[in-house]
Amino acid sequence: MIISGAGREFIIKDTHRGLYYEDGKLTKILEAGHYKIPPRKRFLTQLPTVECLLVDVRERELTLKGQEILTADKVAIRVSILVQYRVTDPKAAVHTVDSFEDRLYSDVQLAARRALASMTLEEILTNRNRLSEEILSDVTESAGSYGVTIRRADVKDLIFPGNLQEIMNRVLAAERHSQAQLVEARTRAEVDKIEAESRAEITRRDAQADADARRLREQAEAAATQAKAEAETQAYALRVKAAEALEDHPTLLRLTELETLRELAHNGNARLYFGLDRVRLNETDS
């Protein structure tokens, strides 16, 4: 868009830049802001004719559809390419080429032909990113010479001849089937591995539990044996003390005997025998 006319006011937005011409000569590049074209005369002095060309610097897209190109192995395919770009040097974009958009279209087309011509069909199918990268690398340098920066260049679609398309569909179906079988085999192997590890862990824990139970049982038995020995030792010590007390105090022995007789008196089946040894001695003497 060209803005002209003496005294005309205009606004340049952030999305554009202005090429400011005086009598057809570029004198400056206007940034975003408010401007006014000066009058043609001032104090009877003829002033230069001013024009301002607005250049869009926003990011834009360019699509090349259905480009039929031969691969390195002479297979004709149709390719669609998407290019995202923006003008970064308005002066170069306008002054270097007649139309930077038409030039960019031609450059992308030629870059795609060069890239595809250097790759076989198998390489294109197995490494589609390489095709996009080669187009981007080729176009970036040439577009930079006329003020355009390429953001990305991607291959959108690849269309093959009918019979080849059918063959490729079969190949892709076979690849998907083999990949599914591979995933299933890997999944089965992982499941078997997890189950084996689980069984080993259960066996280890069972063995550990048995060992812990056996150790606790042995500790309990040892503690019981020790307690029994200590109790017997204490009982023996008490008996020794009791015997020593009875020996030192005969009266206690007599009291103990009387206590025992009193307890026996309550039992009707108890039998007491006194002086049996003396009777036997008398019978022997006679």
C-alpha positions as CSV (number, residue, x, y, z in Angstrom):
1,M,0.0,0.0,0.0
2,I,1.4,3.4,-1.1
3,I,0.4,6.6,0.8
4,S,0.9,9.9,-1.0
5,G,-0.7,13.3,-1.1
6,A,0.6,16.5,0.4
7,G,-0.6,17.2,3.9
8,R,-2.0,13.7,4.3
9,E,-1.8,12.2,7.8
10,F,-1.4,8.4,8.4
11,I,-0.7,5.9,11.1
12,I,1.7,3.0,10.8
13,K,0.9,0.1,13.1
14,D,3.3,-2.3,14.8
15,T,2.4,-4.9,12.1
16,H,3.9,-2.8,9.3
17,R,6.9,-0.7,8.4
18,G,7.0,2.3,6.1
19,L,9.5,3.0,3.3
20,Y,9.7,6.8,3.0
21,Y,10.5,8.1,-0.5
22,E,11.4,11.6,-1.6
23,D,11.2,12.0,-5.3
24,G,11.5,8.2,-5.7
25,K,14.5,7.9,-3.5
26,L,14.3,5.9,-0.2
27,T,15.4,8.2,2.6
28,K,14.3,6.3,5.7
29,I,12.3,3.4,7.1
30,L,9.4,4.5,9.4
31,E,8.6,2.5,12.5
32,A,5.1,2.4,14.1
33,G,3.6,5.8,14.8
34,H,1.7,8.9,13.5
35,Y,3.0,10.7,10.4
36,K,2.1,13.5,8.0
37,I,3.2,14.0,4.4
38,P,4.7,17.5,4.1
39,P,3.3,20.0,1.5
40,R,4.7,20.4,-2.0
41,K,5.8,24.0,-1.5
42,R,7.1,26.1,1.3
43,F,7.9,29.8,1.0
44,L,7.8,29.6,-2.8
45,T,10.2,26.7,-2.6
46,Q,9.4,23.5,-4.4
47,L,9.6,20.5,-2.0
48,P,10.2,16.9,-3.1
49,T,7.3,14.6,-3.7
50,V,6.9,12.2,-0.8
51,E,5.4,8.7,-0.9
52,C,5.3,6.0,1.8
53,L,5.1,2.3,1.0
54,L,3.7,0.1,3.8
55,V,5.3,-3.3,4.2
56,D,3.6,-6.0,6.2
57,V,6.1,-7.6,8.7
58,R,3.8,-10.1,10.3
59,E,4.5,-13.9,10.0
60,R,2.7,-15.4,7.1
61,E,2.2,-18.8,5.4
62,L,2.9,-20.0,1.9
63,T,1.5,-23.3,0.7
64,L,2.7,-25.1,-2.4
65,K,0.1,-27.7,-3.3
66,G,0.4,-30.8,-5.5
67,Q,4.0,-30.4,-6.7
68,E,4.8,-33.5,-8.9
69,I,8.5,-34.3,-8.5
70,L,10.7,-37.3,-9.4
71,T,12.6,-39.0,-6.6
72,A,16.2,-40.3,-7.0
73,D,14.8,-43.7,-8.1
74,K,12.5,-42.1,-10.7
75,V,9.2,-42.4,-8.7
76,A,6.8,-39.6,-9.4
77,I,5.2,-38.3,-6.2
78,R,3.0,-35.2,-5.5
79,V,4.1,-33.2,-2.5
80,S,2.5,-30.3,-0.6
81,I,4.7,-27.9,1.4
82,L,3.9,-25.4,4.1
83,V,6.3,-22.5,4.6
84,Q,6.0,-19.9,7.5
85,Y,7.9,-16.7,6.9
86,R,8.1,-13.0,7.7
87,V,9.7,-9.9,6.2
88,T,12.6,-8.8,8.5
89,D,14.2,-6.3,6.0
90,P,11.5,-4.3,4.3
91,K,14.1,-2.4,2.1
92,A,15.6,-5.7,0.7
93,A,12.2,-7.3,0.3
94,V,11.0,-4.5,-1.9
95,H,14.2,-3.4,-3.7
96,T,16.0,-6.7,-4.3
97,V,13.3,-8.6,-6.2
98,D,10.2,-7.7,-8.1
99,S,7.9,-9.7,-5.8
100,F,9.4,-11.4,-2.7
101,E,6.3,-13.6,-2.4
102,D,6.6,-14.9,-6.0
103,R,10.3,-15.3,-5.5
104,L,9.8,-17.3,-2.3
105,Y,7.3,-19.6,-4.0
106,S,9.8,-20.4,-6.7
107,D,12.7,-20.9,-4.3
108,V,10.7,-23.3,-2.2
109,Q,9.6,-25.2,-5.3
110,L,13.1,-25.5,-6.5
111,A,14.4,-26.5,-3.1
112,A,11.8,-29.3,-2.9
113,R,12.8,-30.6,-6.3
114,R,16.5,-30.6,-5.4
115,A,15.8,-32.4,-2.0
116,L,13.5,-35.0,-3.5
117,A,15.8,-35.7,-6.4
118,S,18.6,-36.6,-4.0
119,M,16.4,-39.0,-2.0
120,T,15.0,-42.4,-2.8
121,L,11.4,-43.3,-2.1
122,E,12.4,-45.5,0.8
123,E,14.5,-42.6,2.3
124,I,11.6,-40.2,2.0
125,L,9.2,-42.7,3.7
126,T,11.5,-43.6,6.5
127,N,12.9,-40.1,7.1
128,R,10.3,-37.5,6.2
129,N,11.9,-35.0,8.6
130,R,15.1,-35.0,6.5
131,L,13.1,-33.8,3.5
132,S,11.7,-30.8,5.5
133,E,15.1,-30.0,7.0
134,E,16.8,-30.0,3.5
135,I,14.1,-27.7,2.1
136,L,14.4,-25.3,5.1
137,S,18.2,-25.2,4.8
138,D,18.1,-24.5,1.1
139,V,15.4,-21.8,1.2
140,T,16.7,-20.0,4.3
141,E,19.9,-18.8,2.6
142,S,18.2,-17.7,-0.6
143,A,15.3,-16.0,1.1
144,G,17.6,-14.1,3.5
145,S,19.2,-12.3,0.5
146,Y,15.9,-10.5,-0.2
147,G,14.9,-9.7,3.4
148,V,12.7,-12.7,4.3
149,T,13.3,-15.0,7.2
150,I,11.9,-18.6,7.1
151,R,10.5,-19.8,10.3
152,R,9.7,-23.4,9.2
153,A,9.2,-25.4,6.1
154,D,7.3,-28.7,6.4
155,V,6.1,-31.3,4.1
156,K,2.3,-31.5,4.6
157,D,1.3,-34.3,2.2
158,L,3.0,-37.0,0.1
159,I,0.8,-38.5,-2.6
160,F,2.0,-41.6,-4.5
161,P,0.7,-43.1,-7.8
162,G,-2.3,-45.4,-7.5
163,N,-0.6,-48.8,-7.7
164,L,2.3,-47.6,-5.5
165,Q,-0.1,-46.2,-3.0
166,E,-1.8,-49.6,-2.7
167,I,1.6,-51.3,-2.2
168,M,2.6,-48.8,0.4
169,N,-0.6,-49.3,2.2
170,R,0.1,-53.0,2.4
171,V,3.6,-52.4,3.6
172,L,2.4,-49.9,6.2
173,A,-0.3,-52.4,7.4
174,A,2.4,-55.1,7.6
175,E,4.7,-52.8,9.6
176,R,1.9,-51.9,12.0
177,H,1.0,-55.5,12.5
178,S,4.7,-56.4,13.2
179,Q,5.0,-53.5,15.5
180,A,1.8,-54.6,17.4
181,Q,3.3,-58.1,17.7
182,L,6.5,-56.7,18.9
183,V,4.7,-54.6,21.5
184,E,2.7,-57.6,22.6
185,A,5.8,-59.8,23.0
186,R,7.6,-57.1,25.0
187,T,4.5,-56.7,27.2
188,R,4.3,-60.4,27.7
189,A,8.0,-60.5,28.6
190,E,7.6,-57.6,31.0
191,V,4.6,-59.4,32.7
192,D,6.6,-62.6,33.0
193,K,9.5,-60.8,34.5
194,I,7.3,-59.0,37.0
195,E,5.6,-62.2,38.0
196,A,9.0,-64.0,38.4
197,E,10.2,-61.1,40.5
198,S,7.0,-61.2,42.6
199,R,7.3,-64.9,43.2
200,A,11.0,-64.5,44.2
201,E,10.1,-61.7,46.5
202,I,7.3,-63.8,48.1
203,T,9.7,-66.7,48.6
204,R,12.3,-64.5,50.2
205,R,9.7,-62.9,52.5
206,D,8.4,-66.4,53.5
207,A,11.9,-67.6,54.2
208,Q,12.6,-64.4,56.2
209,A,9.4,-64.9,58.2
210,D,10.2,-68.5,59.0
211,A,13.7,-67.5,60.1
212,D,12.3,-64.7,62.3
213,A,9.7,-67.1,63.8
214,R,12.4,-69.7,64.5
215,R,14.6,-67.1,66.1
216,L,11.8,-65.8,68.3
217,R,10.9,-69.4,69.3
218,E,14.5,-70.2,70.3
219,Q,14.8,-67.0,72.2
220,A,11.5,-67.8,74.1
221,E,12.7,-71.3,74.9
222,A,16.1,-70.0,76.1
223,A,14.3,-67.4,78.2
224,A,12.0,-70.0,79.7
225,T,14.9,-72.3,80.5
226,Q,16.8,-69.5,82.1
227,A,13.7,-68.5,84.2
228,K,13.2,-72.1,85.3
229,A,16.8,-72.4,86.4
230,E,16.6,-69.1,88.2
231,A,13.4,-70.3,90.0
232,E,15.0,-73.6,91.0
233,T,18.0,-71.8,92.3
234,Q,15.9,-69.5,94.3
235,A,13.8,-72.4,95.7
236,Y,17.0,-74.3,96.6
237,A,18.3,-71.2,98.4
238,L,15.1,-70.9,100.3
239,R,15.2,-74.5,101.4
240,V,18.8,-74.1,102.5
241,K,17.8,-71.1,104.6
242,A,14.9,-72.9,106.0
243,A,17.1,-75.9,107.0
244,E,19.6,-73.6,108.6
245,A,16.8,-71.9,110.6
246,L,15.4,-75.2,111.8
247,E,18.8,-76.4,112.8
248,D,19.6,-73.3,114.7
249,H,16.1,-73.2,116.3
250,P,14.7,-76.7,117.2
251,T,11.6,-75.1,118.5
252,L,10.7,-74.1,115.0
253,L,11.1,-77.7,113.9
254,R,8.6,-78.7,116.6
255,L,6.2,-76.0,115.6
256,T,6.4,-77.2,112.0
257,E,5.7,-80.7,113.1
258,L,2.6,-79.6,115.1
259,E,1.4,-77.6,112.1
260,T,1.7,-80.6,109.9
261,L,-0.2,-82.8,112.4
262,R,-3.0,-80.2,112.6
263,E,-3.3,-80.2,108.8
264,L,-3.4,-84.1,108.8
265,A,-6.1,-84.1,111.5
266,H,-8.5,-82.5,109.0
267,N,-8.1,-85.5,106.6
268,G,-10.1,-88.5,107.7
269,N,-8.1,-91.0,105.6
270,A,-4.8,-90.0,107.1
271,R,-3.0,-92.6,109.3
272,L,-0.4,-91.8,111.9
273,Y,2.0,-94.4,113.3
274,F,4.1,-93.6,116.4
275,G,6.9,-95.7,118.0
276,L,7.0,-98.4,115.3
277,D,10.8,-98.8,115.5
278,R,10.6,-99.3,119.3
279,V,7.9,-102.1,119.0
280,R,10.1,-103.9,116.4
281,L,13.1,-103.7,118.7
282,N,11.1,-105.3,121.6
283,E,9.9,-108.1,119.5
284,T,13.4,-108.9,118.4
285,D,14.7,-109.0,122.0
286,S,12.0,-111.4,123.1
